[in-house]
């Protein structure tokens, strides 16, 4: 087998996959997700959301009043929950919401602990 023949077979295989995908889309069937898509949707996007949420929380150290920090983190959590409705950013929104909600819980815990003590 030469490189030319391998390229032709690979091209034919790609055309066949495209045809099958088109037929599945027309019939309403869902194609099985690829490893790449699963990695992006279940690992890369949530990690990006976690990092972005952590940076958003880090910015709250500029708020010198706990009320502002609490309101901003609660608003950030609400934005994350709303963004979960959008399919294309759902993974990012999930990571964002986890981090910002954890910060809301931490602020509440600190406030309750301070009130009890």
N, C-alpha and C positions, 0 to 999 in steps of 0.2 A: 504494500500500500504506500502510495506516495502522499505528499502533503496536499496535492491538488485533490485527490480522491477523498481524503479525510475532511477537507474543507467543504466539499460538495455534500458529503453525507451529513456533516454537522448542519449545513444550511438546510438540507431537506428535513432534518429532525426539528429544527427551529420552526420551519413552515408548518409541519405537522402539529406541533404544540400550539402554535397560533390558531390553527384551524379548530383544534379541540377546544381551546379556550373560547373561541367565538361561538361554537356550537353550544357549549355549556352556558354561556351568557344568554344566548337566544332562548334556550330552554328554561332558563331561570335557575339553573343549578349553580352552586357556589364551588369555585375551584379550591382545592386544598391549599392551605397557606404554605409558603416555602420557608425554609430555615431562615433565610435572610429577613423575610417579612416578620416572622415570629420574633427574631432577635431584636429588630427595630421596635416593634410594637410592645414587647414585654420586657425589654431590658434598656435599650438606648433612650427611648422617650421617657419612661419613668425616671431614669437616672438624670436626664436633662431637667425634668421637673423638680427633682429633689435639689439639684444644684441651684436652679433659678430661685426656688423657694428659700433656700438657705441664704442666698445673696439678698433677697428681699427682706428677710429677717435681720440680716446684718445691718441693712440700711436703717433699721428701726433704732439702732443705738444712737442715732442723731436726735431722736425724740427724747427730750429730757423729762418727760412726764409719762407715768405709767398708763394714764388714760389714753394718750395718743398712741402709744405702742399697742395697747390692747385693741383699740378701735381699728388701727391699721391692720393688725394681724387678723382680726375677725373679718374685716372687709376683704383681705387677701384670701382667706378661707372661702368666703362666699363667692368670690370671683372664680376660684378653682372649682367649686361645685357647679357653678353655671357653665364653665368651660367644659366640664365633663359631658355635657350634652352634645358637643361638637365632635363628631367621630374622628376627624383628622388630628385633633390635639388631645384626645382623651387620655392617652398615656402620659403626656406631659402634665396635663391638669391633675391627674391622679397623684403623681409625685409631688407637685406643688401643694396640693391640698393636704397631703399627709404631713408635710413639714410645717406648713403654716398652722394647721390645726394642733399639731404637737406643741407649737409655741403658745397658742391660745390656752391649751391645757396647762402648760408650765406657768404662765402668768396667773391663771386662776389658782393654781396650787400655791404659788408664792403668796398671793393675796390672802387666801384662806389661812395659810400657816401664819402669816403675820397678824391676822385678826385674832387668831386663837391664842397666840403667845402673848 
